[in-house]
Amino acid sequence: MIRTARLSLASFLVMLRLTSHPDAIHAQVGSAIAADSNARVYFIDAIRNRLWKVDPDGHLTTLSVRVRHHDQIALNPKGAVWFVHGFFPSEMRWSLRGVSPDGSFHDVDRPTRIPVFSGSMLAMDDALNIYWVSLTELVRVTPDDSLSVWARPVEMTDARFGILGPDSALYVADSNRVLRVPKSGPEAVLAGSYDAGYADAPGPGARFNRPTGLAVDSGGNVYVADYGNRRLRKISPSGVATTVVEEPWPWIPTGVAVAGGDVYLLERAGDYYGRTLPPFMLIPAVADLLGSPRVRRLAPNGAAVTLVGVRRRGVVLLLLGSLVAGVGLVGWRVKRSRS
């Protein structure tokens, strides 16, 4: 859910725009992006409530609409992409949707015995196991609805996002820390602290500001979409944090994925928590005009190459039309005043 703390006019307008869609009440900034070994990229667009696919040639395809966004996306070995299509606390069940390579849908309802208000969902792996923080436990729910404790006890104050690494450990963004949680625990702070900030340093000396997405490569390096600092960060297996990419204004990283040695970055134009992008009322229009969200891939030399940006043509045309109409009106008034 969109956080309402320090609500500004910008965040109010964004919330109004999101909640205008009946399925948008779960929308948030978003970190749901994944990539396969064939350089196909999948990501959830939290503004338009869609699942997109980007082919290696940059072609953008809509795979699913009316997506109830939960920041989780998984690719299974058969090539299907799965995401959490809905979570219904009153009914104690999940709704998962899978999209096969041929475009067919597979909807699955998953009941759960997890106390729905006790914590937060962290991750979904390629076997469709769901990982959840419940009070002082990190639990896993399998596709056959069996529940087991992954680690106990765990101390997480604001766990937002997790991912299962190639070493079979869970990596979790908790507050402004990045944790590594092996099966049976205990969790360990890989880098960062509770205090927000920016610092490239080892372990607890590193500082992050609202990390919203994680990815782990085959070498154990953890990539962090550092939303509040407008940077893509990397944490080495030994816990040393460094900066990989600093985003140009007004772009902000919200998610990251790795596949086949490539790193993909999901970005949005403007601060959707409403803190740093005036004039506030132009956020949706400017974002659509720029093509937001967009996906970039890191080249071997470290440069980021834009693969695709999503535009709403209707909004762009409306913006341009309004601009032309405004210029025409000003010109007409000037001409009238002179006459």
Secondary structure, 3 states (H helix, E strand, C coil): CCCCCCCCHHHHHHHHHHCCCCCHHHCCCCCCEEECCCCCEEEEECCCCEEEEECCCCCEEEEEECCCCCCCEEECCCCCEEEEEEEEHHHCEEEEEEECCCCCEEEEEEECCCCCCCEEEEEECCCCCEEEEECCEEEEECCCCCEEEEECCCCCCCEEEEEECCCCCEEEEECCEEEEECCCCCCEEEEECCCCCCECCEHHHCECCCEEEEEECCCCCEEEEEHHHCEEEEECCCCEEEEEEECCCCEEEEEEEEECCEEEEEEEECCCCCCCCCCHHHHHHHHHHHCCCEEEEECCCCCEEEEEECCCHHHHHHHHHHHHHHHHHHHHHHHHHHC
